[in-house]
Amino acid sequence: MNSATDTTHCDDLAKALEAFRDHAPLIERWGTELARRLGSGARLLVAGNGGSAAQAQHLTAELVGRYREDRPPFSALALHADTSSTTAIANDYGVQELFARQTAAHGRPGDVLLLLSTSGASANLLSAAERAHRLGMTVWALTGRSPNPLQLGADDALCVDAPLAATVQELHLVAVHMLCETFDRAVENGETGRVTADGTPAADGRPGVVGRLVGRARTVGRTPSGGPVAPRKGQA
């Protein structure tokens, strides 16, 4: 095997990454809006098949746990992760209803459904998008090349321009990490105020629950003057 063949995968990824950079403003907008919604009590539902399911679960793990710095947890569910529900739904209603039925169970107006698909044509994801819209949810999609059915069925979509599914999935992971970075930055900046059901900021401008928690976290261990609190007797 020659060196040219050895680096083909890397070359394809590097080429696709150059075009992917143009999606940075979209990811920034998603991360900021997601922080506002989740900080006000909304939840994120995420779904995908195969490798995209792994990407979906990676994202929810970062939001429920943490990405880099410590912060409050946020509600995010990977719809494929409940194996009892997924196998029961597939058996009783068919694979096409796999995510749609879970979306109907967990989704509420103002929630976000993020769907990942390299082809953008998975029937079970398209059904979930349709069900989410009926519930008043917002649908975002991470897909491969446009145009594709999932892109057209979503409110917003990031379409990776790459010929191979492997490259698309690798850039979806980059998108997930960039989304987490933007999300955490918005939380740190206090951009988690209350929003209305359609995702727009509430008119009163009051901070949401998470905004208040982050604010309190910044003051823990400090005196009113900003200096460190003296340790209590018996504390190291």
Phi, psi and chi 1 to 4 in degrees:
 res  aa     phi    psi   chi1   chi2   chi3   chi4
   1 MET       -  125.1 -172.3  176.8  -66.9      -
   2 ASN   -84.9  168.8   58.0   46.3      -      -
   3 SER   -65.8  -31.4   59.5      -      -      -
   4 ALA   -62.8  -41.6      -      -      -      -
   5 THR   -67.0  -38.8  -58.1      -      -      -
   6 ASP   -59.9  -32.5  -69.9  -18.4      -      -
   7 THR  -104.1    6.0   61.2      -      -      -
   8 THR   -59.0  -44.4  -63.2      -      -      -
   9 HIS   -60.3  -44.7 -173.0   97.9      -      -
  10 CYS   -64.3  -39.8  -64.9      -      -      -
  11 ASP   -64.4  -41.9  -65.5  -20.3      -      -
  12 ASP   -62.7  -41.1  -70.3  -18.0      -      -
  13 LEU   -66.2  -43.8  178.5   58.6      -      -
  14 ALA   -62.0  -40.3      -      -      -      -
  15 LYS   -65.3  -44.6 -179.0  178.6  179.5 -179.1
  16 ALA   -68.0  -32.2      -      -      -      -
  17 LEU   -64.4  -35.0 -178.2   59.7      -      -
  18 GLU   -60.4  -45.1  -75.7  -57.6  -47.8      -
  19 ALA   -71.6  -31.3      -      -      -      -
  20 PHE   -62.8  -30.2  177.4   83.9      -      -
  21 ARG   -54.9  -28.6  -69.2  173.5 -178.9  -87.4
  22 ASP   -66.4  -15.4  -66.7  -21.3      -      -
  23 HIS   -85.4   -1.7  -64.9  -61.4      -      -
  24 ALA   -55.2  -43.6      -      -      -      -
  25 PRO   -62.6  -35.7  -24.8   35.7      -      -
  26 LEU   -65.5  -44.3  172.3   60.0      -      -
  27 ILE   -64.0  -39.2  -61.8  171.7      -      -
  28 GLU   -59.4  -43.9  179.5   88.4   14.5      -
  29 ARG   -66.4  -42.2  177.3  159.7   52.0   82.6
  30 TRP   -61.5  -46.2  -79.0    6.8      -      -
  31 GLY   -63.2  -40.8      -      -      -      -
  32 THR   -68.2  -44.5  -58.6      -      -      -
  33 GLU   -66.1  -38.1 -177.2  174.4   -6.9      -
  34 LEU   -64.1  -39.0 -163.5   59.8      -      -
  35 ALA   -63.4  -40.1      -      -      -      -
  36 ARG   -65.5  -42.5  -71.2  172.7  179.8  161.3
  37 ARG   -72.1  -50.6  -65.7 -155.4 -170.1 -166.7
  38 LEU   -66.1  -32.5  -90.0   57.4      -      -
  39 GLY   -68.9  -13.5      -      -      -      -
  40 SER  -107.5   10.4  -59.2      -      -      -
  41 GLY   104.0   -1.7      -      -      -      -
  42 ALA   -75.5  172.1      -      -      -      -
  43 ARG  -133.1  156.6   93.6  176.2   26.4  117.9
  44 LEU  -105.9  126.6  172.7   68.1      -      -
  45 LEU  -108.0  136.7  -52.9 -177.9      -      -
  46 VAL  -132.3  141.4 -166.2      -      -      -
  47 ALA  -147.6  151.5      -      -      -      -
  48 GLY  -170.7  169.2      -      -      -      -
  49 ASN  -113.9  142.0  -63.5  -68.8      -      -
  50 GLY    61.2 -125.8      -      -      -      -
  51 GLY   -60.2  -33.0      -      -      -      -
  52 SER   -68.4  -28.0  -65.7      -      -      -
  53 ALA   -65.5  -39.4      -      -      -      -
  54 ALA   -63.8  -40.3      -      -      -      -
  55 GLN   -63.8  -41.1  -54.7  -81.8   30.8      -
  56 ALA   -60.6  -45.2      -      -      -      -
  57 GLN   -69.4  -31.5 -163.6  164.1  -12.7      -
  58 HIS   -60.9  -44.6 -176.0   87.0      -      -
  59 LEU   -63.6  -48.0  173.5   57.9      -      -
  60 THR   -64.0  -34.7   58.0      -      -      -
  61 ALA   -62.7  -38.2      -      -      -      -
  62 GLU   -69.3  -31.3  -57.0  -75.4   22.4      -
  63 LEU   -83.1  -40.0  -65.9  176.3      -      -
  64 VAL   -73.6  -38.8  176.1      -      -      -
  65 GLY   -87.8 -110.1      -      -      -      -
  66 ARG  -157.5  159.8   68.7  175.1 -177.0  179.0
  67 TYR   -93.4  -62.6  177.5   60.3      -      -
  68 ARG  -123.9  -73.0  -72.1 -177.0 -179.1  169.1
  69 GLU   -85.2  155.7  -56.6  -60.1  -33.6      -
  70 ASP   -67.4  141.3 -164.8   23.1      -      -
  71 ARG  -161.9  171.2   52.0  150.6  170.7   72.9
  72 PRO   -62.3  153.2  -22.9   33.5      -      -
  73 PRO   -77.0  155.2   29.0  -34.3      -      -
  74 PHE  -127.7  153.9  -67.0   84.2      -      -
  75 SER   -79.9  115.1 -179.0      -      -      -
  76 ALA  -148.4  128.3      -      -      -      -
  77 LEU  -123.4  129.4  -59.1  172.6      -      -
  78 ALA   -91.2  114.3      -      -      -      -
  79 LEU   -69.8  -17.2  -62.5 -176.8      -      -
  80 HIS   -85.4  -11.3   69.7  -81.5      -      -
  81 ALA   -75.3  -21.1      -      -      -      -
  82 ASP   -87.4   94.0 -176.9  -11.5      -      -
  83 THR   -65.5  -33.1   54.2      -      -      -
  84 SER   -65.6  -43.4  -65.8      -      -      -
  85 SER   -67.0  -44.5  -69.7      -      -      -
  86 THR   -65.3  -41.8   54.7      -      -      -
  87 THR   -70.7  -36.0   52.7      -      -      -
  88 ALA   -66.6  -43.5      -      -      -      -
  89 ILE   -65.0  -45.3  -66.7  168.0      -      -
  90 ALA   -60.8  -38.4      -      -      -      -
  91 ASN   -72.1  -41.9 -175.2   65.2      -      -
  92 ASP   -89.0  -30.8  -64.6  -19.3      -      -
  93 TYR  -121.7  -11.7  -61.0   96.2      -      -
  94 GLY    99.4  153.2      -      -      -      -
  95 VAL   -61.2  -30.2  175.7      -      -      -
  96 GLN   -62.6  -26.0 -173.7  164.2  -34.3      -
  97 GLU   -91.7    2.8  -81.0  -67.9  -58.9      -
  98 LEU   -51.8  -49.2 -171.2   62.8      -      -
  99 PHE   -97.1  -27.8  -60.3  126.9      -      -
 100 ALA   -63.2  -43.0      -      -      -      -
 101 ARG   -67.3  -39.3 -169.2  166.0 -179.3   83.7
 102 GLN   -67.6  -35.7  -68.3 -174.5   79.1      -
 103 THR   -61.9  -42.3  -62.8      -      -      -
 104 ALA   -63.9  -34.0      -      -      -      -
 105 ALA   -74.7  -40.8      -      -      -      -
 106 HIS  -104.2  -23.3  -59.8  -60.3      -      -
 107 GLY   -78.8  147.8      -      -      -      -
 108 ARG  -137.4  160.8  -57.5  162.3  -59.6 -171.9
 109 PRO   -56.0  134.1  -26.2   35.4      -      -
 110 GLY    94.3  -15.8      -      -      -      -
 111 ASP   -72.7  164.9  -72.7   -9.3      -      -
 112 VAL  -116.8  133.5  176.3      -      -      -
 113 LEU  -110.3  118.5  175.9   64.3      -      -
 114 LEU  -108.1  122.5  176.5   59.2      -      -
 115 LEU  -115.2  131.9  -57.5  171.8      -      -
 116 LEU  -114.7  130.4  -66.7   83.2      -      -
 117 SER  -157.5  127.1  172.4      -      -      -
 118 THR   -70.7  -33.2   57.3      -      -      -
 119 SER   -87.8  -30.1   67.8      -      -      -
 120 GLY    72.7   19.2      -      -      -      -
 121 ALA  -132.3   12.5      -      -      -      -
 122 SER   -68.4  123.6  -61.3      -      -      -
 123 ALA   -62.1  -37.5      -      -      -      -
 124 ASN   -69.6  -27.2   53.7   14.6      -      -
 125 LEU   -77.2  -37.9  -61.8 -179.1      -      -
 126 LEU   -63.7  -39.0  -66.6  170.4      -      -
 127 SER   -65.4  -39.2  -64.9      -      -      -
 128 ALA   -64.6  -39.9      -      -      -      -
 129 ALA   -62.7  -42.9      -      -      -      -
 130 GLU   -63.0  -44.0 -178.8 -178.0   -0.5      -
 131 ARG   -64.5  -40.0 -166.7   72.2   52.1   86.8
 132 ALA   -62.5  -41.2      -      -      -      -
 133 HIS   -63.7  -36.8  -79.6  139.9      -      -
 134 ARG   -62.8  -30.3  -76.4 -166.8 -133.3  160.6
 135 LEU   -85.7   -6.4  -66.8  169.0      -      -
 136 GLY    85.9   21.2      -      -      -      -
 137 MET   -87.9  163.1  -61.9  173.8   63.7      -
 138 THR   -99.0  135.5  -63.3      -      -      -
 139 VAL  -114.1  123.6  178.8      -      -      -
 140 TRP  -113.9  152.5  -64.2  -20.4      -      -
 141 ALA  -136.2  138.8      -      -      -      -
 142 LEU  -110.8  116.3  -74.8  173.0      -      -
 143 THR  -132.7 -179.0   76.2      -      -      -
 144 GLY   -85.2 -148.2      -      -      -      -
 145 ARG   -59.4  143.8  -78.8  179.0  163.7  170.5
 146 SER   -95.4  158.6   63.5      -      -      -
 147 PRO   -81.0  154.2   31.2  -34.9      -      -
 148 ASN  -150.2  159.5   60.6   73.0      -      -
 149 PRO   -58.5  -38.5  -25.9   35.6      -      -
 150 LEU   -69.6  -38.2 -173.4   55.1      -      -
 151 GLN   -58.0  -44.4  170.9 -158.7    9.9      -
 152 LEU   -71.7  -25.2  -60.3  176.2      -      -
 153 GLY   -91.4   -2.2      -      -      -      -
 154 ALA  -101.1  161.1      -      -      -      -
 155 ASP   -74.5  -30.2  -63.7  -63.9      -      -
 156 ASP  -153.3  146.6 -143.0  -13.1      -      -
 157 ALA  -146.0  143.6      -      -      -      -
 158 LEU  -110.9  113.8 -170.8  162.0      -      -
 159 CYS  -109.4  118.1  -57.1      -      -      -
 160 VAL   -82.6  125.8  174.1      -      -      -
 161 ASP   -89.5   86.1 -174.0   11.6      -      -
 162 ALA  -148.9  144.2      -      -      -      -
 163 PRO   -79.8  -22.4   28.4  -34.5      -      -
 164 LEU  -108.3  141.3  -60.5  177.0      -      -
 165 ALA   -60.4  -37.0      -      -      -      -
 166 ALA   -60.7  -43.0      -      -      -      -
 167 THR   -67.3  -40.2  -54.7      -      -      -
 168 VAL   -60.2  -45.6  172.3      -      -      -
 169 GLN   -64.6  -37.5  -72.0  176.4  -15.6      -
 170 GLU   -64.1  -38.4  -73.8  158.4   -3.2      -
 171 LEU   -78.6  -24.9  -70.8  177.8      -      -
 172 HIS   -63.7  -36.7  -79.3  179.7      -      -
 173 LEU   -66.1  -39.3 -179.2   57.8      -      -
 174 VAL   -60.0  -43.0  174.2      -      -      -
 175 ALA   -62.0  -41.0      -      -      -      -
 176 VAL   -60.7  -45.1  164.0      -      -      -
 177 HIS   -68.3  -39.2  -74.0  162.0      -      -
 178 MET   -65.8  -38.0  -69.7  175.3   67.2      -
 179 LEU   -62.2  -43.3 -178.5   61.9      -      -
 180 CYS   -63.7  -40.6  -70.3      -      -      -
 181 GLU   -62.1  -45.9  -71.4  176.5   -1.5      -
 182 THR   -64.6  -42.4  -58.3      -      -      -
 183 PHE   -58.4  -49.9 -179.2   92.0      -      -
 184 ASP   -63.5  -37.6  -80.3   11.2      -      -
 185 ARG   -64.6  -40.3 -174.3  163.2   57.1 -110.7
 186 ALA   -65.1  -39.6      -      -      -      -
 187 VAL   -64.3  -45.9  170.7      -      -      -
 188 GLU   -60.9  -34.7  175.3   65.3   22.0      -
 189 ASN   -83.5    1.4  -68.0  -22.0      -      -
 190 GLY    78.6   20.3      -      -      -      -
 191 GLU   -87.2   48.7  -62.1  179.3   50.7      -
 192 THR  -123.1   36.3   50.7      -      -      -
 193 GLY   -67.6  170.0      -      -      -      -
 194 ARG   -67.1  146.6  -61.9 -170.8  -50.0  109.4
 195 VAL  -128.9  160.9  -65.4      -      -      -
 196 THR   -82.7  177.0   59.3      -      -      -
 197 ALA   -60.9  -28.1      -      -      -      -
 198 ASP   -89.0    5.7   65.1   -3.0      -      -
 199 GLY    94.2    0.5      -      -      -      -
 200 THR   -87.8  150.8   57.6      -      -      -
 201 PRO   -60.9  143.5  -22.8   33.5      -      -
 202 ALA   -67.5  148.8      -      -      -      -
 203 ALA   -66.1  -29.2      -      -      -      -
 204 ASP   -76.5  -15.2   58.4   21.0      -      -
 205 GLY    71.6    9.2      -      -      -      -
 206 ARG   -71.5  146.0  -70.5 -177.4  -66.6  160.8
 207 PRO   -67.9  148.5   25.4  -34.1      -      -
 208 GLY   -78.7 -177.5      -      -      -      -
 209 VAL   -59.1  -46.3  173.4      -      -      -
 210 VAL   -67.4  -37.7  173.8      -      -      -
 211 GLY   -58.0  -40.3      -      -      -      -
 212 ARG   -69.0  -39.7  -66.2 -164.4  -63.9  -87.5
 213 LEU   -63.3  -43.1  -73.8  172.7      -      -
 214 VAL   -63.9  -41.3  171.1      -      -      -
 215 GLY   -60.2  -42.3      -      -      -      -
 216 ARG   -66.5  -39.3  -70.9  173.0 -170.9  167.1
 217 ALA   -60.7  -33.1      -      -      -      -
 218 ARG   -69.9  -23.6  -70.4  171.6  177.3  160.3
 219 THR   -98.0   -9.9   62.7      -      -      -
 220 VAL   -63.8  132.0  170.4      -      -      -
 221 GLY    82.3   15.9      -      -      -      -
 222 ARG  -128.8  147.8  -65.2 -167.9  173.9  -82.9
 223 THR   -80.9  167.8   63.0      -      -      -
 224 PRO   -55.5  -26.9  -28.4   36.7      -      -
 225 SER   -82.3   -7.5   62.6      -      -      -
 226 GLY   100.8   -7.1      -      -      -      -
 227 GLY   -82.7  168.9      -      -      -      -
 228 PRO   -69.0  147.8   24.6  -32.7      -      -
 229 VAL   -76.9  136.6  174.0      -      -      -
 230 ALA   -67.6  139.6      -      -      -      -
 231 PRO   -64.5  145.0   23.9  -32.6      -      -
 232 ARG   -70.1  161.0  -64.4  178.2 -178.1  174.4
 233 LYS   -58.1  129.6 -173.6  175.6 -179.6  179.9
 234 GLY    92.9   -9.6      -      -      -      -
 235 GLN   -90.2  147.2  -73.3 -176.5  -27.8      -
 236 ALA   -76.5      -      -      -      -      -
